[in-house]
Amino acid sequence: MLVLGVDPGSRVTGFGLVEKRGNRLACVHAGIIRPEKDVCFQEKLHLLFQSLVDIIQEYRPNEMAIEDIFYAKNVKSALKLGHARGALLIAAAHCGVGIFEYTPLEIKKAVVGYGRGTKEQVHYMMKMILGIRGDLHLDTTDALAAAVCHLNGAPFRTAAVHAGGYAK
């Protein structure tokens, strides 16, 4: 099974494709989508949408695991993040990929063992679990963590995806 993990952001969106073969997990491809700073917000959203569609069409993941919105002190930032998530969710739905949402707490607990773990701890664990030697952007390892979180619990969720294509 191939899962696309996504860590949404309006400035930087991390993505990572993780494949499970038996009990082994492997990173197939990972990176970030970073729109130019001087581009208007609508164009940033379009770039997020189109970039994710391109990734999905190239790698054909079975499912997508995306980080859910969390509490934010800055309302304007939270709204922009919500718009970015929406563009990414629509891209997956457009391509017929089943969508699963996980809170940052669930993802961190699944990969670090503690729901309040730091980004650096998630980064370290993803490199260890997936055997990655090079350095990765923190948003990329957060996306990989979402995919690993999903794959570790996927046998319990497959029926929901086949029933409607979208599950939470």
DSSP file with accessible surface (Angstrom, degrees, kcal/mol):
  #  RESIDUE AA STRUCTURE BP1 BP2  ACC     N-H-->O    O-->H-N    N-H-->O    O-->H-N    TCO  KAPPA ALPHA  PHI   PSI    X-CA   Y-CA   Z-CA
    1    1 A M              0   0   75      0, 0.0    19,-2.6     0, 0.0     2,-0.5   0.000 360.0 360.0 360.0 137.0    0.0    0.0    0.0
    2    2 A L  E     -A   19   0A  17     17,-0.2    60,-2.6    58,-0.2    61,-1.2  -0.950 360.0-170.5-113.1 124.0    1.2    3.5   -0.9
    3    3 A V  E     -Ab  18  63A   0     15,-2.8    15,-2.7    -2,-0.5     2,-0.6  -0.954  15.4-145.6-119.3 134.3    0.1    6.4    1.3
    4    4 A L  E     -Ab  17  64A   0     59,-2.6    61,-2.7    -2,-0.4     2,-0.4  -0.873  17.0-159.9 -95.6 118.7    0.6   10.1    0.6
    5    5 A G  E     -Ab  16  65A   0     11,-3.6    11,-2.0    -2,-0.6     2,-0.4  -0.818   7.8-166.6 -98.0 141.1    1.2   12.0    3.8
    6    6 A V  E     -Ab  15  66A   1     59,-2.3    61,-1.9    -2,-0.4     9,-0.2  -0.996  19.9-168.8-134.7 131.0    0.6   15.8    3.8
    7    7 A D  E     -A   14   0A   8      7,-2.5     7,-2.1    -2,-0.4   136,-0.1  -0.923  32.5-144.4-112.0  98.2    1.5   18.5    6.2
    8    8 A P        +     0   0   12      0, 0.0     2,-0.3     0, 0.0     5,-0.1  -0.302  31.4 152.3 -72.6 149.3   -0.5   21.5    4.9
    9    9 A G        -     0   0   12     71,-0.1    72,-0.0     1,-0.1    -2,-0.0  -0.944  45.3-134.3-165.8 150.4    0.7   25.1    5.0
   10   10 A S  S    S+     0   0   25     -2,-0.3     3,-0.1    67,-0.1    -1,-0.1   0.762 111.7  31.2 -81.5 -24.0    0.0   28.3    3.0
   11   11 A R  S    S+     0   0  194      1,-0.3     2,-0.4    23,-0.1    -1,-0.1   0.847 136.6  11.1 -95.4 -45.9    3.8   29.1    2.9
   12   12 A V        -     0   0   23     22,-0.2     2,-0.5    -4,-0.0    -1,-0.3  -0.988  62.6-169.8-137.9 126.5    5.3   25.5    2.9
   13   13 A T  E     - C   0  33A   0     20,-2.4    20,-2.8    -2,-0.4     2,-0.3  -0.977  13.5-150.6-115.7 124.7    3.4   22.3    2.5
   14   14 A G  E     -AC   7  32A   0     -7,-2.1    -7,-2.5    -2,-0.5     2,-0.3  -0.691  15.9-178.6 -91.8 146.6    5.3   19.0    3.2
   15   15 A F  E     +AC   6  31A  13     16,-2.6    16,-2.4    -2,-0.3     2,-0.3  -0.985   5.7 175.6-141.1 152.3    4.5   15.8    1.4
   16   16 A G  E     -AC   5  30A   0    -11,-2.0   -11,-3.6    -2,-0.3     2,-0.6  -0.939  20.1-146.0-157.8 135.9    5.8   12.3    1.6
   17   17 A L  E     -AC   4  29A   0     12,-3.4    11,-3.0    -2,-0.3    12,-1.0  -0.924  20.5-174.7-105.6 122.9    4.9    9.0   -0.1
   18   18 A V  E     -AC   3  27A   0    -15,-2.7   -15,-2.8    -2,-0.6     2,-0.4  -0.972   7.6-157.8-121.5 131.1    5.4    5.9    2.1
   19   19 A E  E     -AC   2  26A  54      7,-3.0     7,-2.3    -2,-0.4     2,-0.6  -0.887   4.5-151.0-109.9 138.4    5.0    2.4    0.9
   20   20 A K  E     + C   0  25A  59    -19,-2.6     2,-0.5    -2,-0.4     5,-0.2  -0.943  15.1 177.0-110.2 121.5    4.3   -0.6    3.2
   21   21 A R  E >   - C   0  24A 154      3,-2.6     3,-2.3    -2,-0.6     2,-0.4  -0.961  68.9 -49.1-122.4 107.3    5.5   -4.0    2.1
   22   22 A G  T 3  S-     0   0   66     -2,-0.5     0, 0.0     1,-0.3     0, 0.0  -0.520 123.4 -24.2  65.1-120.2    4.8   -6.6    4.7
   23   23 A N  T 3  S+     0   0  160     -2,-0.4     2,-0.4    -3,-0.1    -1,-0.3   0.305 119.2  99.8-103.1   6.3    6.1   -5.1    7.9
   24   24 A R  E <   -C   21   0A 191     -3,-2.3    -3,-2.6     2,-0.0     2,-0.4  -0.775  55.2-157.1 -99.9 141.1    8.6   -2.7    6.2
   25   25 A L  E     -C   20   0A  25     -2,-0.4     2,-0.4   104,-0.3    -5,-0.2  -0.924  12.7-177.1-113.1 139.2    8.0    0.9    5.5
   26   26 A A  E     -C   19   0A  29     -7,-2.3    -7,-3.0    -2,-0.4     2,-0.6  -1.000  27.6-126.2-138.7 138.8    9.9    2.8    2.8
   27   27 A C  E     +C   18   0A  43    103,-0.5    -9,-0.2    -2,-0.4     3,-0.1  -0.731  25.3 179.7 -81.7 120.2   10.0    6.4    1.7
   28   28 A V  E     -     0   0A  61    -11,-3.0     2,-0.3    -2,-0.6    -1,-0.2   0.861  66.8 -18.7 -87.9 -42.8    9.2    6.5   -2.1
   29   29 A H  E     +C   17   0A  69    -12,-1.0   -12,-3.4     2,-0.0    -1,-0.4  -0.956  65.4 172.6-164.5 145.0    9.4   10.2   -2.6
   30   30 A A  E     +C   16   0A  26     -2,-0.3     2,-0.3   -14,-0.3   -14,-0.2  -0.991  14.9 118.3-155.8 157.2    9.1   13.3   -0.4
   31   31 A G  E     -C   15   0A  18    -16,-2.4   -16,-2.6    -2,-0.3     2,-0.3  -0.970  47.1 -80.0 174.6-161.4    9.6   17.1   -0.5
   32   32 A I  E     -C   14   0A  54     -2,-0.3     2,-0.5   -18,-0.2   -18,-0.2  -0.924  16.5-141.6-130.6 155.0    7.9   20.4   -0.1
   33   33 A I  E     +C   13   0A  12    -20,-2.8   -20,-2.4    -2,-0.3    15,-0.0  -0.989  27.2 176.5-112.7 118.6    5.6   22.6   -2.1
   34   34 A R        -     0   0  140     -2,-0.5   -22,-0.2   -22,-0.2   -23,-0.1  -0.866  16.1-152.3-130.0  98.6    6.7   26.3   -1.6
   35   35 A P        -     0   0   10      0, 0.0     9,-0.1     0, 0.0    -2,-0.0  -0.315  36.6 -91.4 -63.9 152.4    4.9   29.0   -3.6
   36   36 A E    >   -     0   0  134      1,-0.1     3,-1.1     2,-0.1     8,-0.0  -0.339  31.5-126.2 -61.7 146.1    6.8   32.1   -4.3
   37   37 A K  T 3  S+     0   0  194      1,-0.2    -1,-0.1    -3,-0.1     7,-0.1   0.837 105.9  53.8 -65.1 -34.7    6.3   34.9   -1.7
   38   38 A D  T 3  S+     0   0  145      2,-0.0     2,-0.3     0, 0.0    -1,-0.2   0.445  84.5 105.1 -86.4   4.3    5.2   37.6   -4.1
   39   39 A V  S <  S-     0   0   49     -3,-1.1     5,-0.1     1,-0.1     0, 0.0  -0.609  80.0-105.8 -84.5 141.2    2.4   35.5   -5.7
   40   40 A C     >  -     0   0   69     -2,-0.3     4,-1.9     1,-0.1     3,-0.4  -0.240  31.5-109.3 -64.8 157.1   -1.2   36.4   -4.7
   41   41 A F  H  > S+     0   0   46      1,-0.3     4,-2.3     2,-0.2     5,-0.2   0.868 116.7  56.0 -59.9 -39.5   -2.9   34.0   -2.3
   42   42 A Q  H  > S+     0   0  133      1,-0.2     4,-2.2     2,-0.2    -1,-0.3   0.897 108.1  49.2 -61.0 -38.7   -5.3   32.7   -4.9
   43   43 A E  H  > S+     0   0  105     -3,-0.4     4,-2.6     2,-0.2    -1,-0.2   0.860 107.6  54.6 -68.9 -35.0   -2.4   31.6   -7.0
   44   44 A K  H  X S+     0   0   38     -4,-1.9     4,-2.4     2,-0.2    -2,-0.2   0.928 108.9  48.4 -61.4 -44.2   -0.7   30.0   -4.1
   45   45 A L  H  X S+     0   0   38     -4,-2.3     4,-2.5     1,-0.2    -2,-0.2   0.916 111.4  49.7 -62.5 -41.3   -3.9   27.9   -3.5
   46   46 A H  H  X S+     0   0  103     -4,-2.2     4,-3.0     1,-0.2     5,-0.3   0.907 109.8  51.2 -64.5 -41.0   -4.0   27.0   -7.2
   47   47 A L  H  X S+     0   0   67     -4,-2.6     4,-2.8     2,-0.2     5,-0.3   0.911 109.8  50.0 -62.3 -42.3   -0.3   26.0   -7.1
   48   48 A L  H  X S+     0   0    0     -4,-2.4     4,-2.2     2,-0.2     5,-0.2   0.945 113.6  46.2 -59.1 -48.9   -1.0   23.7   -4.0
   49   49 A F  H  X S+     0   0   41     -4,-2.5     4,-2.4     1,-0.2    -2,-0.2   0.962 116.7  42.6 -57.5 -53.8   -3.9   22.1   -5.8
   50   50 A Q  H  X S+     0   0   71     -4,-3.0     4,-2.5     1,-0.2    -2,-0.2   0.887 112.7  52.7 -66.3 -38.7   -2.1   21.5   -9.1
   51   51 A S  H  X S+     0   0   26     -4,-2.8     4,-2.3    -5,-0.3    -1,-0.2   0.921 111.6  46.0 -63.4 -42.2    1.2   20.4   -7.4
   52   52 A L  H  X S+     0   0    0     -4,-2.2     4,-2.9    -5,-0.3     5,-0.2   0.913 111.0  52.4 -69.7 -38.9   -0.7   17.8   -5.4
   53   53 A V  H  X S+     0   0    4     -4,-2.4     4,-2.9    -5,-0.2     5,-0.2   0.935 110.4  49.4 -58.4 -45.4   -2.7   16.6   -8.4
   54   54 A D  H  X S+     0   0   79     -4,-2.5     4,-2.0     2,-0.2    -2,-0.2   0.915 111.8  48.0 -60.8 -43.9    0.6   16.2  -10.3
   55   55 A I  H  X S+     0   0   18     -4,-2.3     4,-2.6     2,-0.2     5,-0.4   0.934 113.4  47.7 -62.9 -45.6    2.1   14.2   -7.4
   56   56 A I  H  X S+     0   0    4     -4,-2.9     4,-2.6     1,-0.2    -2,-0.2   0.924 112.1  49.2 -63.4 -43.0   -0.9   12.0   -7.2
   57   57 A Q  H  < S+     0   0   95     -4,-2.9    -1,-0.2    -5,-0.2    -2,-0.2   0.855 114.8  45.2 -67.0 -32.6   -1.1   11.3  -10.9
   58   58 A E  H  < S+     0   0  135     -4,-2.0    -2,-0.2    -5,-0.2    -1,-0.2   0.918 127.2  25.1 -76.0 -42.9    2.6   10.4  -11.0
   59   59 A Y  H  < S-     0   0   60     -4,-2.6    -2,-0.2    -5,-0.2    -3,-0.2   0.635  86.8-146.4-101.3 -17.2    2.8    8.1   -8.0
   60   60 A R     <  -     0   0  175     -4,-2.6   -58,-0.2    -5,-0.4    -3,-0.1   0.925  19.9-161.6  52.9  58.0   -0.8    6.9   -7.7
   61   61 A P        -     0   0   10      0, 0.0   -58,-0.2     0, 0.0    -1,-0.1  -0.349  18.6-138.1 -67.2 151.9   -1.1    6.6   -3.9
   62   62 A N  S    S+     0   0   91    -60,-2.6    36,-1.0     1,-0.2     2,-0.3   0.858  81.1   1.6 -74.8 -38.1   -3.9    4.4   -2.6
   63   63 A E  E     -bd   3  98A   6    -61,-1.2   -59,-2.6    34,-0.2     2,-0.4  -0.945  64.0-132.4-147.2 163.4   -4.8    6.8    0.2
   64   64 A M  E     -bd   4  99A   0     34,-3.0    36,-2.6    -2,-0.3     2,-0.5  -0.984   9.2-162.1-124.7 134.6   -3.9   10.2    1.7
   65   65 A A  E     -bd   5 100A   0    -61,-2.7   -59,-2.3    -2,-0.4     2,-0.4  -0.972  18.2-176.4-112.8 123.4   -3.2   11.0    5.3
   66   66 A I  E     -bd   6 101A   0     34,-2.8    36,-2.2    -2,-0.5     2,-0.3  -0.945  30.1-110.2-126.2 143.2   -3.4   14.7    6.1
   67   67 A E  E     - d   0 102A  24    -61,-1.9    36,-0.2    -2,-0.4     2,-0.1  -0.535  37.4-131.2 -71.1 130.6   -2.8   16.7    9.3
   68   68 A D        -     0   0   28     34,-3.2     2,-0.1    -2,-0.3    -1,-0.1  -0.375  31.2 -86.5 -78.2 161.4   -6.0   18.1   10.7
   69   69 A I        -     0   0   70     -2,-0.1     2,-0.2    34,-0.1    -1,-0.1  -0.417  46.7-163.2 -68.6 141.8   -6.4   21.7   11.8
   70   70 A F        -     0   0  108     -2,-0.1     2,-0.1     1,-0.1    -1,-0.0  -0.707  35.5 -69.3-118.9 171.8   -5.3   22.5   15.3
   71   71 A Y        -     0   0  193     -2,-0.2     2,-0.4     2,-0.0    -1,-0.1  -0.380  53.0-171.4 -63.1 134.8   -6.0   25.4   17.6
   72   72 A A        -     0   0   36      1,-0.1     6,-0.0    -2,-0.1    -1,-0.0  -0.993  26.4-150.8-132.3 141.1   -4.3   28.6   16.5
   73   73 A K  S    S+     0   0  191     -2,-0.4     2,-0.8     1,-0.1    -1,-0.1   0.834  87.0  69.3 -75.1 -34.5   -4.0   31.9   18.3
   74   74 A N     >  -     0   0   87      1,-0.2     4,-2.1     2,-0.1     5,-0.2  -0.770  66.3-165.8 -92.0 109.6   -3.7   33.9   15.1
   75   75 A V  H  > S+     0   0  104     -2,-0.8     4,-2.5     1,-0.2     5,-0.2   0.905  87.0  53.4 -62.4 -43.1   -7.1   33.8   13.4
   76   76 A K  H  > S+     0   0  143      1,-0.2     4,-2.1     2,-0.2    -1,-0.2   0.920 110.4  47.4 -61.4 -42.3   -5.8   35.1   10.0
   77   77 A S  H  > S+     0   0   61      1,-0.2     4,-2.5     2,-0.2    -1,-0.2   0.898 110.7  52.3 -64.9 -40.8   -3.2   32.4    9.9
   78   78 A A  H  X S+     0   0   29     -4,-2.1     4,-2.4     2,-0.2    -2,-0.2   0.898 109.1  49.8 -63.2 -39.8   -5.7   29.7   10.8
   79   79 A L  H  X S+     0   0  107     -4,-2.5     4,-2.2     2,-0.2    -1,-0.2   0.919 110.8  48.9 -65.1 -43.0   -8.0   30.8    8.0
   80   80 A K  H  X S+     0   0   80     -4,-2.1     4,-2.3     2,-0.2    -2,-0.2   0.910 111.2  50.3 -62.9 -40.9   -5.1   30.7    5.5
   81   81 A L  H  X S+     0   0   31     -4,-2.5     4,-2.9     2,-0.2     5,-0.2   0.912 108.7  52.9 -62.9 -40.2   -4.2   27.3    6.7
   82   82 A G  H  X S+     0   0   24     -4,-2.4     4,-2.3     1,-0.2    -2,-0.2   0.902 109.0  48.8 -61.8 -40.5   -7.8   26.2    6.3
   83   83 A H  H  X S+     0   0  103     -4,-2.2     4,-2.2     2,-0.2    -1,-0.2   0.915 111.5  49.6 -64.2 -43.4   -7.9   27.5    2.7
   84   84 A A  H  X S+     0   0    0     -4,-2.3     4,-2.1     2,-0.2    -2,-0.2   0.930 111.0  49.2 -61.8 -45.7   -4.6   25.6    2.0
   85   85 A R  H  X S+     0   0   17     -4,-2.9     4,-3.0     1,-0.2     5,-0.2   0.903 108.8  54.5 -59.2 -41.5   -6.0   22.4    3.4
   86   86 A G  H  X S+     0   0   25     -4,-2.3     4,-2.6     1,-0.2    -1,-0.2   0.923 107.1  49.0 -60.0 -44.4   -9.1   22.8    1.3
   87   87 A A  H  X S+     0   0   14     -4,-2.2     4,-1.9     1,-0.2    -1,-0.2   0.906 114.2  46.5 -61.1 -40.4   -7.1   23.1   -1.9
   88   88 A L  H  X S+     0   0    0     -4,-2.1     4,-2.0     2,-0.2    -2,-0.2   0.898 112.0  49.8 -70.9 -40.3   -5.2   19.9   -0.9
   89   89 A L  H  X S+     0   0   31     -4,-3.0     4,-2.6     1,-0.2    -2,-0.2   0.913 111.0  49.7 -63.9 -41.6   -8.3   18.0    0.1
   90   90 A I  H  X S+     0   0  107     -4,-2.6     4,-3.1    -5,-0.2    -1,-0.2   0.891 107.5  55.1 -66.0 -37.2  -10.0   18.9   -3.2
   91   91 A A  H  X S+     0   0    0     -4,-1.9     4,-1.5    -5,-0.2    -1,-0.2   0.937 111.3  44.0 -60.6 -45.1   -6.9   17.8   -5.2
   92   92 A A  H  <>S+     0   0    0     -4,-2.0     5,-2.6     2,-0.2     4,-0.4   0.931 115.3  47.5 -66.0 -44.4   -7.1   14.4   -3.5
   93   93 A A  H ><5S+     0   0   64     -4,-2.6     3,-1.4     1,-0.2    -2,-0.2   0.908 108.1  56.5 -62.8 -40.2  -10.9   14.1   -4.0
   94   94 A H  H 3<5S+     0   0  127     -4,-3.1    -1,-0.2     1,-0.3    -2,-0.2   0.852 110.8  44.4 -57.6 -35.9  -10.5   15.2   -7.6
   95   95 A C  T 3<5S-     0   0   39     -4,-1.5    -1,-0.3    -3,-0.2    -2,-0.2   0.399 116.6-113.9 -92.2   0.4   -8.1   12.3   -8.2
   96   96 A G  T < 5 +     0   0   68     -3,-1.4     2,-0.4    -4,-0.4    -3,-0.2   0.755  62.5 151.7  76.1  24.5  -10.3    9.8   -6.3
   97   97 A V      < -     0   0   10     -5,-2.6    -1,-0.2    -6,-0.2   -34,-0.2  -0.761  49.7-115.6 -92.0 131.4   -7.8    9.2   -3.4
   98   98 A G  E     -d   63   0A   4    -36,-1.0   -34,-3.0    -2,-0.4     2,-0.4  -0.411  32.2-143.5 -63.7 137.7   -9.3    8.2   -0.1
   99   99 A I  E     -de  64 166A   6     66,-1.0    68,-2.7   -36,-0.2     2,-0.4  -0.913  19.4-179.0-114.4 132.8   -8.7   10.9    2.6
  100  100 A F  E     -d   65   0A   3    -36,-2.6   -34,-2.8    -2,-0.4     2,-0.4  -0.994  12.9-151.9-128.9 135.2   -7.9   10.4    6.3
  101  101 A E  E     -d   66   0A  17     66,-0.5     2,-0.4    -2,-0.4   -34,-0.2  -0.886  12.5-177.8-111.8 139.3   -7.3   13.2    8.8
  102  102 A Y  E     -d   67   0A   8    -36,-2.2   -34,-3.2    -2,-0.4    44,-0.0  -0.993  25.4-122.5-133.8 140.4   -5.2   13.0   11.9
  103  103 A T     >  -     0   0   47     -2,-0.4     4,-2.3   -36,-0.2     5,-0.2  -0.414  30.6-112.5 -73.7 156.7   -4.5   15.6   14.6
  104  104 A P  H  > S+     0   0   22      0, 0.0     4,-2.8     0, 0.0     5,-0.3   0.887 120.2  56.6 -56.1 -35.5   -0.9   16.6   15.3
  105  105 A L  H  > S+     0   0   78      1,-0.2     4,-2.4     2,-0.2     5,-0.2   0.926 107.2  47.1 -62.0 -45.2   -1.3   14.9   18.7
  106  106 A E  H  > S+     0   0   93      2,-0.2     4,-2.0     1,-0.2    -1,-0.2   0.911 113.9  47.9 -63.1 -42.4   -2.3   11.5   17.0
  107  107 A I  H  X S+     0   0    4     -4,-2.3     4,-1.8     2,-0.2     5,-0.3   0.946 113.4  45.9 -65.8 -48.5    0.5   11.7   14.5
  108  108 A K  H  X>S+     0   0   52     -4,-2.8     4,-3.2     1,-0.2     5,-1.1   0.904 112.3  51.3 -63.0 -39.5    3.2   12.5   17.1
  109  109 A K  H  X5S+     0   0  141     -4,-2.4     4,-0.6    -5,-0.3    -1,-0.2   0.897 109.6  51.5 -64.1 -37.5    1.9    9.9   19.5
  110  110 A A  H  <5S+     0   0   45     -4,-2.0    -1,-0.2    -5,-0.2    -2,-0.2   0.842 124.5  24.5 -68.8 -33.5    2.1    7.3   16.7
  111  111 A V  H  <5S+     0   0    6     -4,-1.8    -2,-0.2    -5,-0.1    -3,-0.2   0.734 135.2  28.5-107.5 -25.3    5.7    8.0   15.7
  112  112 A V  H  <5S-     0   0   37     -4,-3.2    -3,-0.2    -5,-0.3    -2,-0.1   0.670  95.9-124.8-105.8 -25.5    7.3    9.5   18.8
  113  113 A G  S  <<S+     0   0   59     -5,-1.1     2,-0.4    -4,-0.6    -4,-0.2   0.404  88.1  78.8  93.6  -1.2    5.2    7.8   21.5
  114  114 A Y  S >  S-     0   0  145     -6,-0.8     3,-1.6     1,-0.1    -2,-0.1  -0.978  71.6-144.8-144.3 124.1    4.3   11.1   23.0
  115  115 A G  T 3  S+     0   0   12     -2,-0.4    -7,-0.2     1,-0.3    -6,-0.2   0.651  99.5  53.1 -66.8 -15.6    1.6   13.5   21.7
  116  116 A R  T 3  S+     0   0  176     -8,-0.1    -1,-0.3    -7,-0.1   -11,-0.1   0.120  79.7 140.8-106.2  21.6    3.5   16.6   22.6
  117  117 A G    <   -     0   0    1     -3,-1.6     2,-0.1   -12,-0.1    -9,-0.1  -0.173  52.4-109.7 -61.5 158.2    6.7   15.6   20.9
  118  118 A T     >  -     0   0   64      1,-0.1     4,-2.1   -10,-0.1     5,-0.2  -0.424  21.9-110.8 -86.1 165.0    8.7   18.3   19.1
  119  119 A K  H  > S+     0   0   69      1,-0.2     4,-2.7     2,-0.2     5,-0.1   0.864 120.7  56.2 -60.4 -35.8    9.2   18.7   15.3
  120  120 A E  H  > S+     0   0  118      2,-0.2     4,-2.4     1,-0.2    -1,-0.2   0.871 105.4  50.1 -66.9 -36.0   12.8   17.7   15.8
  121  121 A Q  H  > S+     0   0   87      2,-0.2     4,-2.6     1,-0.2    -2,-0.2   0.911 111.6  48.0 -67.6 -41.3   11.8   14.4   17.5
  122  122 A V  H  X S+     0   0    1     -4,-2.1     4,-2.7     2,-0.2     5,-0.2   0.933 111.0  52.3 -62.5 -44.3    9.4   13.6   14.6
  123  123 A H  H  X S+     0   0   28     -4,-2.7     4,-2.0     1,-0.2    -2,-0.2   0.935 111.4  46.2 -56.2 -49.4   12.2   14.5   12.2
  124  124 A Y  H  X S+     0   0  137     -4,-2.4     4,-2.1     1,-0.2    -1,-0.2   0.929 113.1  48.8 -61.1 -47.0   14.6   12.1   14.0
  125  125 A M  H  X S+     0   0   60     -4,-2.6     4,-3.4     1,-0.2     5,-0.3   0.883 109.0  52.4 -65.8 -37.3   12.1    9.3   14.2
  126  126 A M  H  X S+     0   0    0     -4,-2.7     4,-2.4     1,-0.2     6,-0.4   0.913 109.5  49.4 -66.1 -39.2   11.1    9.5   10.5
  127  127 A K  H  X>S+     0   0   50     -4,-2.0     5,-1.4    -5,-0.2     4,-0.7   0.913 116.4  43.4 -64.4 -38.4   14.8    9.2    9.5
  128  128 A M  H  <5S+     0   0  112     -4,-2.1     3,-0.4     3,-0.2    -2,-0.2   0.947 116.6  44.5 -71.5 -50.2   15.2    6.2   11.8
  129  129 A I  H  <5S+     0   0   68     -4,-3.4  -104,-0.3     1,-0.2    -2,-0.2   0.897 123.8  35.1 -62.8 -41.3   11.9    4.4   10.9
  130  130 A L  H  <5S-     0   0   18     -4,-2.4  -103,-0.5    -5,-0.3    -1,-0.2   0.453 105.3-122.9 -96.4  -2.3   12.3    5.0    7.1
  131  131 A G  T  <5 +     0   0   59     -4,-0.7     2,-0.5    -3,-0.4    -3,-0.2   0.857  48.3 167.8  66.0  36.7   16.1    4.7    7.0
  132  132 A I      < -     0   0   33     -5,-1.4    -1,-0.2    -6,-0.4     4,-0.1  -0.714  18.1-176.7 -87.7 128.7   16.6    8.1    5.5
  133  133 A R        +     0   0  235     -2,-0.5    -1,-0.1     2,-0.1    -2,-0.1   0.840  58.3  70.3 -92.9 -39.4   20.3    9.3    5.5
  134  134 A G  S    S-     0   0   45      1,-0.1     2,-0.3    -7,-0.0    -2,-0.0  -0.142  91.2 -91.5 -75.1 173.7   20.0   12.8    4.1
  135  135 A D        -     0   0  132     -8,-0.0     2,-0.3     0, 0.0    -1,-0.1  -0.657  40.6-164.0 -88.2 145.1   18.5   15.9    5.7
  136  136 A L        -     0   0   42     -2,-0.3    -9,-0.0    -4,-0.1     2,-0.0  -0.931  27.8 -99.2-126.9 152.5   14.8   16.7    5.1
  137  137 A H    >>  -     0   0   67     -2,-0.3     4,-2.0     1,-0.1     3,-0.5  -0.369  35.6-120.2 -63.5 144.3   12.7   19.8    5.7
  138  138 A L  H 3> S+     0   0   55      1,-0.2     4,-2.0     2,-0.2     5,-0.1   0.854 114.6  54.6 -59.7 -34.2   10.7   19.6    9.0
  139  139 A D  H 3> S+     0   0   32      2,-0.2     4,-1.7     1,-0.2    -1,-0.2   0.837 105.7  53.8 -69.6 -29.3    7.5   19.9    7.1
  140  140 A T  H <> S+     0   0    4     -3,-0.5     4,-2.5     2,-0.2    -2,-0.2   0.934 109.0  46.8 -68.3 -45.3    8.5   16.9    4.9
  141  141 A T  H  X S+     0   0    0     -4,-2.0     4,-2.3     1,-0.2    -2,-0.2   0.859 109.2  55.3 -69.5 -29.6    9.1   14.7    8.0
  142  142 A D  H  X S+     0   0   10     -4,-2.0     4,-1.7    -5,-0.2    -1,-0.2   0.909 109.5  47.7 -64.0 -39.9    5.8   15.8    9.4
  143  143 A A  H  X S+     0   0    0     -4,-1.7     4,-1.9     2,-0.2  -127,-0.3   0.923 110.8  50.1 -66.7 -43.2    4.1   14.7    6.2
  144  144 A L  H  X S+     0   0    0     -4,-2.5     4,-2.6     1,-0.2    -2,-0.2   0.898 107.8  55.3 -60.8 -38.0    6.0   11.4    6.3
  145  145 A A  H  X S+     0   0    0     -4,-2.3     4,-2.9     1,-0.2    -1,-0.2   0.881 104.2  53.4 -63.4 -38.1    4.8   11.0    9.9
  146  146 A A  H  X S+     0   0    0     -4,-1.7     4,-2.2     2,-0.2    -1,-0.2   0.925 110.7  47.2 -62.2 -42.1    1.2   11.4    8.9
  147  147 A A  H  X S+     0   0    0     -4,-1.9     4,-2.8     2,-0.2    -2,-0.2   0.927 113.3  47.5 -65.4 -43.6    1.6    8.6    6.3
  148  148 A V  H  X S+     0   0    1     -4,-2.6     4,-2.3     2,-0.2    -2,-0.2   0.922 109.9  53.7 -64.3 -42.9    3.4    6.3    8.8
  149  149 A C  H  X S+     0   0   11     -4,-2.9     4,-0.8     1,-0.2    -1,-0.2   0.934 112.4  44.8 -55.1 -46.3    0.6    7.1   11.4
  150  150 A H  H >X S+     0   0    0     -4,-2.2     4,-1.1     1,-0.2     3,-1.0   0.931 111.2  51.6 -66.2 -46.1   -2.0    6.0    8.8
  151  151 A L  H 3< S+     0   0    1     -4,-2.8     3,-0.3     1,-0.3    -1,-0.2   0.845 104.5  57.5 -63.1 -32.2   -0.1    2.9    7.7
  152  152 A N  H 3< S+     0   0   86     -4,-2.3    -1,-0.3     1,-0.2    -2,-0.2   0.741 121.7  27.1 -70.7 -20.2    0.2    1.7   11.3
  153  153 A G  H X< S+     0   0   10     -3,-1.0     3,-1.5    -4,-0.8     4,-0.3   0.336  89.1 109.4-119.4   5.9   -3.5    1.8   11.7
  154  154 A A  G >X  +     0   0    6     -4,-1.1     3,-2.2     1,-0.3     4,-1.3   0.829  67.6  64.7 -58.3 -37.2   -4.7    1.3    8.1
  155  155 A P  G 34 S+     0   0   90      0, 0.0    -1,-0.3     0, 0.0     4,-0.3   0.817 103.9  50.3 -59.0 -23.2   -6.1   -2.3    8.5
  156  156 A F  G <4 S+     0   0  184     -3,-1.5    -2,-0.2     1,-0.2     4,-0.1   0.524 115.4  41.9 -88.6  -7.3   -8.7   -0.8   10.8
  157  157 A R  T X> S+     0   0   77     -3,-2.2     4,-1.2    -4,-0.3     3,-0.7   0.525  81.3  94.3-117.3  -9.1   -9.7    1.9    8.4
  158  158 A T  H 3X S+     0   0   43     -4,-1.3     4,-2.0     1,-0.2     3,-0.3   0.866  81.2  58.9 -60.7 -36.9   -9.9    0.4    4.9
  159  159 A A  H 3> S+     0   0   80     -4,-0.3     4,-1.7     1,-0.2    -1,-0.2   0.890 102.6  54.1 -60.3 -37.9  -13.6   -0.4    5.0
  160  160 A A  H <> S+     0   0   49     -3,-0.7     4,-1.6     1,-0.2     5,-0.5   0.889 107.8  49.9 -65.3 -37.8  -14.4    3.3    5.5
  161  161 A V  H  X S+     0   0   16     -4,-1.2     4,-2.6    -3,-0.3    -1,-0.2   0.940 111.2  47.5 -67.3 -45.0  -12.5    4.3    2.5
  162  162 A H  H  < S+     0   0  151     -4,-2.0    -1,-0.2     1,-0.2    -2,-0.2   0.828 109.0  56.6 -69.0 -27.1  -14.1    1.8    0.2
  163  163 A A  H  < S-     0   0   90     -4,-1.7    -1,-0.2    -5,-0.2    -2,-0.2   0.898 136.1 -10.8 -71.0 -41.1  -17.5    2.7    1.5
  164  164 A G  H  < S-     0   0   63     -4,-1.6    -2,-0.2    -5,-0.1    -3,-0.2   0.493  81.9-117.4-141.0  -6.3  -17.3    6.4    0.6
  165  165 A G  S  < S+     0   0   33     -4,-2.6   -66,-1.0    -5,-0.5     2,-0.4   0.375  92.5  73.4  83.8  -9.9  -13.8    7.5   -0.4
  166  166 A Y  B     +e   99   0A 117     -6,-0.4     2,-0.3   -68,-0.2   -66,-0.1  -0.996  56.0 167.5-139.6 132.3  -13.5    9.9    2.5
  167  167 A A              0   0   12    -68,-2.7   -66,-0.5    -2,-0.4    -6,-0.0  -0.985 360.0 360.0-143.7 154.3  -13.0    9.0    6.2
  168  168 A K              0   0  173     -2,-0.3   -66,-0.1   -68,-0.2   -68,-0.1  -0.966 360.0 360.0-125.7 360.0  -12.1   10.8    9.4
